[in-house]
Amino acid sequence: MRMRTLLCAAAAAVALVVSGAGTAAAGAGRDTAPTRYLGMFREEDPTTIAANVRSLYGVTPASVMWFDSWASGRPFPVAEARTLWRHGIMPHYTWEPWDTALGPNDPAQIHLQDIIDGSWDGYITARAREFAAVRMPILVRWGHEFNGNWYPWGIANNNADPAQYVRAYRHVHDLVVAAGARNVQWVWAYNNGSSPDAPYNDPAAAYPGDAYVDWVGIDGYNWGFGPSWDPAGDHWTTFDETFAAAYAKARAVAPNRPVTIAEFASTEDGGDKAQWLRNMNAALRTGAYSDLKLLTYFDLTKEEAWSPGSSPAALAAFTSWVGQRYMKGRGAELARIAAHYRR
């Protein structure tokens, strides 16, 4: 996640998303939503995330997400992933090809050409064998938010060439498969707005192809008023304004793949966070965004007070949402969704 947001989507884009499913107003009081799956990220070990989500919000998530960078050299936590599955929770691993101690354009940083040239093949293969050792499905989100300029793997930091991202993505994918990790479900994830907003940075130009992607992911946040990157700006956006256009793009680029919102949250600054969550719930209950299956909430106070517990009202709205019947999807069901879309 980095400090960018999507400009308000046009009303036509919102209408496109909800067409055929009914609007929130039209469907009020009528639960027509497909089953959705709750994912959670907290800055904790995977099994601790699961335990704390249950304690704080009264639910067991269908998946938990955690992050790791390539330069850390850490092995994939096979034992923890297996423990998650014993509790019916699907692991979701954000695998970041960078050195977090260096800037995105530092000469010593990891860039896409290094990956294409094979400099990291040994590391990739070692992690792939650990993925395989889980022997259960895992989500792997590699090189996310590539249409932003804040990560070294971003297209803007790699000769403004989306084909280079595609080659690197396919190289990593093929090495993982060759090492026997056919249990990986690949999440190709872009930010809801491109930075810079240029034709070369359109996510569609960096799609690796259906043979390499199991899920299409979208990251987006309601930044509200006065974020650190624009202290005088009003960037408050509703759930629809945050995601409608990006979701429409997902359906256009990869109509035969399910969609996940891989990171999202709302701030408290500049509006009513509790109402933001209630409006999201109302939209999802009507069946809008019908191919959106997994929503992973960013439970952290970082640039903003993203956590559901940022206020009593927000906490009440969040716990009401995650307790809805349509949000009761479990990890075992989540793991089967990608195969269903491949039929």
N, C-alpha and C positions, 0 to 999 in steps of 0.2 A: 504494500500500500504506500502511495505517495500523495503529495498534496495537489491533487487535481480533482476536478469535478466536471460532469457533463452539463452543458448549458441546458436550460429547460427544453424538453422535447416539445415539438409542435403538437398541437391537439390532434392532427391527423395521424401522427405516429402512435399516440395513445389509443386512438380509435382502432387502428390496425391491430394492435395487440389484443384488445378485448373483443374484437368482432367475432361474432358467433358464440361468445361465451356469456354475453350480458355484461352490463356495467355494474359497478358496485351499488349504485342507487336502484337499478332495476332488479337486482338480485338480493336486496336487503332481506335478511331473515330466511333466506333459502340457501342451504349449504349444498352447492353443486360442484365443489372443488374436487379435483383429483387428489389422491394422497400425495402429501408433500413430506419431505424428510428434513429434520433439523440437524444441521451441523454446527459445531461450536469451536471457536478458537479462543484459547486463553494462553497466556505466556507461562505455561507449565508443562511438565512431562505429560505424555499422552494419557496415561492411566489416571493421573491426578486431575486432568481436565474433566474426564468422565465423572469422577467421584464428586468434584466440586460443582459441576453443573447440576447433578442430582440434588446435592445439598442446598444449593442456592435457589434453584428454579423449579425443583420438584419433578424433573423429567430426566429420562435417560436419552441422550441424543442418539440419532442414527449413525452419526460419524463425528469424529473429532479430528481437527487439523493441527499440525505443528509444522515448523519451518526448520530447515537446516541449509547451511551454505557449503559449497564444495570445498572451500579452503579450510573448513574446520577439520576435515578428514575423519569425522565421526562415522562409525558404522551405523547402518540402519538398525533401529531397536527392535529386533525380531521378537524377543520375548515379550516386550510391551505390546506389540501389534497382535501377537497371539492372545495375550490377556484381554485386549479390547474385544477380540472376536469371541472369547468365552463369555463376554457380557453382551454379545449381540451388536457390537459397535464396529462399524467399518472404518479402518484407518485411512486418513487423508493426509498425504505427505507433500508439502510444498518444498520442492527441491531446487535451490537457487544456485546457479552457476556463477558465483562471485566470491571475492574476498571482502568481507564486510569492513575490514580495516582500511580499505583503499577507496578512493573516489572512483566514479564510474569510468572516467577517462584516464586514470593513472596508467602509465606504460606497463606496470607490473600486474595490472588487473587481468582477470580472465575475460577474453572476448570471444565472439563467435568463431572467428577464424582459428583460434587455438583449439576449439572443440572439433571443428571440421578437419583440422590437420592431424588429429589423433593424440594431442598432447595429454588428454584426460581419459584416454581409453581404459587404462588400468583401473583408475578410480571408478569409472562408470561400471565396468564389469564387476568389480568387487561389490558395489552396492546392489547391482542386479542379482547377484547370487544370494545376497541377503533378502532381497524382495522375494525371490523364489522360495527361500527357506520358510517364509510365513505360511505358504501352502493354502492361503485363503486370499480372496480378492482384496486389493488395496488400490486406492486412488492416488495417482502421482501427478501433481501439478508442476510441470517443469517450465521454467522461463516465462512466468506469468507477467502480465502488464507490459508486454513487449512493445506496445504502441505508446509508451511513455518514455521520457528522456531521463528518468531517474535511476535506471538500472543499467549496468554495463552491457547486458544482452539486448537492450532496447534497440530497435531498428535505427533510431536517430543517432545512436552511438556506434553504429556499424555500417558506415558508408551509405546510410539512407537506403539500404538494399534489403527489402523484405525476403528476397530469395536466399539471402545468406542466413536469415533466421530459419527458414524452412529447411535448408540443408543441415544446419546444426541440430534442429529438432529431430529430423529423420535419423541423423547419425546416432544420437542418444537412444532413440527408440529402438533402432535396429540392433544396437549392441545389447540393450537390455533383453530383447527377445532372444537373441542368439545365446545369451547366458542362461536361458531357460525360464525367465520370469514372465510367463504367459498369464500370470494372475494379476498383472498390472492393468488397471484401467486408466487410460491417459486423459488428462484434463488439459485442454488447450484454452488458456484464459487470457482475455484482454481487458484493459481498463475501459470504463464506460465512455470516456472521452480521450481522444488522441492528443498528445503533446510532443511535437507541434501538430496542429491540425492541417496536415498536408496529404496530397494524394498518395505518396509513397508510404504513409503511415496508417493507411486504412487497414484495419485488421484483416479484411478479406484478402488482401494481397499476400498475407503471411499465413494463410491456411495450409497446413501440411497435407491435407487430404484425408478422406474418410478412412483410409487404411491405417492411418496413424493417430486418429483421434477417436476416443470413446465418448467424451463429454465436451461440450462447449461451455466455458466458464466466463463469467462477467464479474468484474470487481467494481464497486461503486459506493460512494458515501454521500450522505447529506451533510455538507460541511457547515451550513448555517452562516451566521454573520461573523465576519472578522476572523477568518482562519489565519494562521501564522503566515501563510504565503500571500495573503491579501487582506491586511488588517482593517481596511475600510470597506471591504466588499461584502455584499449580501449574496450569499450562495445557498440560501435555503431552497431546497428542492423537495417536492413530495416523492413518495416511492415511485409513482409513475413517471415523474419528470426525471428521476435518477436513472430508471432502467428501461423505459418503453422503447426508445430508439435503439438502444444496445441489444435488447431482446429481439426486436424486429431484424436487426442485422444478423443475429445468430440464426434465426429461421431462414434468412436468405442465403447465408453462406453454407450452412450445414443442416438442411432441413431434416435429415435422417439421423440426427444425434440429439440426445436429451440435453437440457440446459441446467447448469448450476449457477447460482449466484455464489461465487466462491469466497467473497468478502463483502460484507456490508454492515452498516450501522448508521445511526443518526446522532448528531450532537444535540445539546440542549440550547445552544446559543442561537437566538434569532427567531425562535418559534416554539411550538408545543410538541416536544418529542413524544409524549404519550399519545397525542392525537395522530402524529405521524405513524406510530406503530398500529394504532387502531384502524387508520385508513388503509394501511398495508394489509392488515388482516381482512378487512372488508373486501378489498380487491381480490385477494387470493381465494377467499371463500366462494366467490361467484364463479370460479373456474377460469378467470383471466390468466394469461401466461400459462396455458395448459401444458406446455412442454417443460416448464420450469419445475424440476423435481426436488432438488437439494438446495437449501438456503443455509449458508454458514455465517453465523453472526460473529462479529469481531468484538469479543468481550474484553475490552482493555481501555484504560484511560491513557491515551498516548498524545497525539496532537490535540485531540478533543476528548471530552468525556463520553466516549462511545459506550461504555459499559451499561447494561440494562439497569443497573442499580444506581445510576447517576441522580435519580430523584425517586421519591416514593411513587409518584404518578407513573413515571416511565417503567418502574419495576412492575407495578400492577398491570400495565398494558402488555408488557413483555410476557409475564407469566400467564396472562389470559390467552395470548396468542399461542404460545408453545403448548398450552393445554387443550387447544382445539382438537376436535376429533380428526379433522383432515391432516393434522400435523403428527399423527401417531405412527407414521411409517417407521419401520425398524430396519436395522442394518442388513439383515439377510435379504429383505425385499429390495433395498437400495442396490445391493450388489447385482441383482438380476436385471435392472432397468436397461443398462447399455445393451445387453444381448437382445432384449425385446425390440429395441430400435433398429438393430441390425437385420431384422427379419425382412 
